[in-house]
Structures are given as C-alpha cells and as structure tokens.
Amino acid sequence: MKLATLRADGRDGRLILVTRDLSSAAAARAAPTLQAALDDWAQIAPRLAEEAAALETGTVEGAFAFDPRACAAPLPRAYQWADGSAYLNHVELVRRARGAEMPPSFRNDPLIYQGGSDGFLGPTDDIPLGDEAWGLDFEAEIAAILDDVPMGATEDEARATIRLFVLVNDVSLRNLIPGELAKGFGFFQSKPASALSPVAVTPDELGAAWDGDRVHGALICMLNGTLFGRPDAGADMAFGFPRLIAHAARTRRLGAGTILGAGTVSNRQGGLHGATIAGGGVGFACIAELRTYETIETGAARTPFMRTGDTIRIEMPDEAGRSIFGAIDQRVVPFQRGE
C-alpha cells in the first residue's frame, strides 16, 4: 500500500490511499488518520489493503488526482522521531569536518539521537531560515514507521514491527552543531523540523529493494535543479533497520507511530574528483560531505550551505525509473515571525 495525508481540519490531516503510480488517490474509509491506523494496525491494515486494491482497479467512488502539494507529512506529528546514523562514512566525514575523530566503538554500536517530532514539514513545504550564518544543510534519508516495539526486542522481533517506509529531509544547521555538542547534551537548536516524503509505503511495495534488512536503491538529490547525489541507500549501511530498532528498544518500548531514521545515506568513494557527480562518482546526500572532501583535497570548503531561494528535491526511483515515495521538493525562505 501507499498512504498519504491530506491537509485537513485538525492537526493530523486526513488519511488517503494512493495508487502505485502516484496518479490517483482516495480517502481511506478504514481509518481517519495514519496514526489511527498504526494504533490498530492488525485490524485496520487488511481493510486498507482491500481499499488500495479497489483503487488500483478504478472501482473506488470519489477517487481524485493525487497532488503532493496538497499533502502534509504522512505523519504530521509523531509520538517519536529517532534518527540513527548507520552510514559510517557520513559519520566519519562530518566529524572530521569539525576536527573530531570517530571512536572505534561507533563501528559496532549504533548511534541514535531523539529529535523533535511535534511537527514535520510537508513534502513541498518551504524551509524557514532565520539566519544564513547558521549553515542550512539538507540530509536525505530513509526512515521506518513502526508498530509497537517491546522493550528488549530481538532483531527478528524488531523487523516484524516495520509497517511503512518514508523518505526524510533531516534539515540541519551545521554551524550550530559544534557549539551544541560541545555542551555534551546533544542536538536541539541545530535540528529544526524535518520534512517527510508525500507517500509512505508498506515494505511489500518495495519488492526486491527491501531485503528485510536494508532498502536498496539510488536516492536522488537535486540541489537547485542540478544533480548533487545519487548514493545507493543499501550500500555501505553498517547497521540494518532491525539492528537500529532493537538498539533503540534496548531499555524502553517504542510506541506505534515511532519514526526511526537510518541517517544520511552515504557511499564510500575516492577523492573529491572521483566522488562528485561531475567527477564520475555518486555524489552526496548532504552538502557537509562535499565540503569535507573539498577541505581534505584543497584545504578549504568551497561549496556554500543553502541560502534563501535555494531548492532541494529528494526522490527514490524504482528499477523502472518510477518514483516510489513521491518527491520532497522544498525551497528555503526567510523565517517570518508567526510561522
């Protein structure tokens, strides 16, 4: 199934079903919101699947053209947003950029932080920026939306709790991060609202791209209309989703509707000229990585972070080139008080 949320009266929107080709949609009858569906997934999911099948055959009354611009995030707010960092190449590069080494323990002990979940940006919402000096960066990720996860869950038990996948733009303010981390208490101001793809998909929709551990496929990042990166989400992922979920649930249960990200997708590559798209590489899923390569090879970062008016588009195609989740397509705008 492919599910989305229309903006509607109330904070949690209206749950809709979307066809596999993202052309048509219809209001879900089995549940009013995605969170309501997740709260009783075992009972509601089969009914949603029947509705989705009818939508595919064109036998649903009230179907309409799907428009991502009318969508909020699939979960406009969630009980929990936890973000891992399963791509160690990214961890190593961004730590190097701020003069920090990567501890050896990071190679066998997953990193996870708890972010703000009280409001996610919709897939085409503007990114408000208070000050360009903060160093706005995009971070393209894949995240799982979970059912209830018991405390102490095994990896097999954790795998069985994955209900949906979404794309994420984990917006970061790079120049605020070093000062926050120096306090020893983690991210807060440096991590404003993240954006989610218009559509959340059940694992079966991914076919062979989901191997039960990782989601494989190119994550296409277009910065200001130019291809910036197409790293493979399944490559160089040190910890699969079941491991990340089990790690998060080691000391507490996770409630239905928890969103768990795998971190910025990053592939190991050669030097700058072999890593960029122009140099024949797969590029990057954030600006910070390119800036680190530039610093290593030329002594200084040349590529600026995002500024007012810049755009970012994040999308994952299937093997036939069709968009799986729809696109996160955002523009940076000046912050206006009251937003």
Buried (B, 14 or more C-beta within 10 A) or exposed (E): BBBBBBEBEEEBBBBBBBBBEBEBBBBBBBBBBBBBBBBEBEEBBEBBBEBBEBBBEEEBEEBEEBEBEBBBBBBBBBBBBBBBBBBBBBBBBBBBBEEEEBEEEBEEEBBBBEBBBEBBBBBBBBBBBEEBEBBBBBBBBBBBBBBBBEEEBEBEBBBBBBBBBBBBBBBBBBBBBEEBBEEEEEBEEBBBBBBBBBBBBBBEBBEEBBEEBBBBBBBBBBBEEEEBBBBBBBBBBBBBBBBBBBBBBEEEEBBBBBBBBBBBBBBEBEEBEEBBBEBEBBBBBBBBBBBBBBBBEEEEBEBEBBEBEBBBBBBBBBEEEEBBBBBBBBBBBEBEEEE
